[in-house]
Amino acid sequence: MFSRNTIARFQNTETPFYYYDLNLLNETLSSCKKASDQYGFHVHYALKANFNQEVLKAIEKVGFGADCVSGNEVKKAIEIGFDPGKVVFAGVGKSDKEIISALNNDIFCFNVESVQELGIINELAAGLGKSARVAIRINPNVDAHTHKYITTGLEENKFGINQWELNSCVEELKKCQNLELIGIHFHVGSQITNLEVFRSLCLKVNELSAWFEDHGFNLQILNVGGGLGVDYQNPDEHPITDFEAYFSIFDKFLERRPGQEVHFELGRALVAQCGSLISRILYVKNGLKKNFLILDAGMTELMRPALYQAYHKIENISSDSGQTVKYDVVGPICESTDCFGKEIELPDSKRGDLIAIRTAGAYGEVMSSGYNLRERVQSVYSE
Ligand SMILES: *Cc1c(COP(=O)(O)O)cnc(C)c1O
């Protein structure tokens, strides 16, 4: 996957660092753009997956909007050049300060996650003499069939407004003079690889959008969220997710009125494969039952394995040994969960070898931390 020249470049670079293949990123973005344009669908990029400056610039350039989950993400998106008219703001706990700042920036829409939040946005908008566009985030109780830590659309999850609360939502909206309901919003989870989940979501959206129409609301937007998965097992075989298959499900099953827009909020599927965490082996520790490779990168640089038991493909990209050995690949942090993989078959490895942890472009660098007073992880880009 990495060219000889790239590996030579890595040899001369201080580790650990994130490497971003901007060519792959651009190919992924064009593939998504082409597939969504064909149906007239609108894509907002979920900034929380990766807000690296170069990555954001590339995404802004293809013309996608921005899906933000904090006031600072809203600010960042606008700073990078995203049109505020294409910025949406979701999140269960928007603070007053964040709401005011987003109102002052005239963002496109607030995705509202509780009945109480409707009243608060209304009050703050009134205070500024503004009207806020809102979409109701509804918890559709659709199982994403993904890891339970990244499931968001079940009644046991904290996200969104439950269906039995919709009547009180409508009551509240009637009282809110400074709100305009423009749509309904859904997001059922992340790393969804079973496309049946999206078909179930479409059927639920059809039912709920009909409910709103029956209650006299004219919804301009159906926002179906993100969650499309990538192939963590085989990044070289599937560097770009099948966007065509994904969007065609919505085209086929989602009922739309003429002029009604369909919005998507993709994060992972756009950025995961273009990023790798590159590190060096500090020590090789041979135990009685286990061999350990101790890397100079740990959960402070890539937290997903510790946080969600996530799998990432691990490669030794500088060994030329023909012999393989099984290793537990771990980081230097003082936590037992600081482990990238157990019993991983790799070429016979030695101190100084370069290790690539693949498919790390989404929820990698953004979750890095300073725990153990670690240095901030650097990034390197393809030429
Ligand atoms: C995280 C998130 C997304 C993006 O999810 P991916 O799985 O990365 O596509 C979209 N919408 C909302 C509201 C989110 O919180």
PDBQT file of the ligand as one rigid body, heavy atoms in Angstrom, charges set to zero:
ROOT
HETATM    1  C1  LIG A 401     -21.151  11.401  14.331  1.00  0.00    +0.000 C 
HETATM    2  C2  LIG A 401     -22.317  11.880  13.606  1.00  0.00    +0.000 A 
HETATM    3  C3  LIG A 401     -22.385  11.723  12.218  1.00  0.00    +0.000 A 
HETATM    4  C4  LIG A 401     -21.321  11.017  11.401  1.00  0.00    +0.000 C 
HETATM    5  O1  LIG A 401     -21.241   9.662  11.660  1.00  0.00    +0.000 OA
HETATM    6  P1  LIG A 401     -20.313   8.711  10.788  1.00  0.00    +0.000 P 
HETATM    7  O2  LIG A 401     -20.561   7.375  11.344  1.00  0.00    +0.000 OA
HETATM    8  O3  LIG A 401     -18.908   9.156  10.988  1.00  0.00    +0.000 OA
HETATM    9  O4  LIG A 401     -20.756   8.837   9.360  1.00  0.00    +0.000 OA
HETATM   10  C5  LIG A 401     -23.497  12.221  11.584  1.00  0.00    +0.000 A 
HETATM   11  N1  LIG A 401     -24.484  12.857  12.262  1.00  0.00    +0.000 NA
HETATM   12  C6  LIG A 401     -24.443  13.027  13.578  1.00  0.00    +0.000 A 
HETATM   13  C7  LIG A 401     -25.539  13.735  14.267  1.00  0.00    +0.000 C 
HETATM   14  C8  LIG A 401     -23.365  12.552  14.300  1.00  0.00    +0.000 A 
HETATM   15  O5  LIG A 401     -23.338  12.708  15.628  1.00  0.00    +0.000 OA
ENDROOT
TORSDOF 0
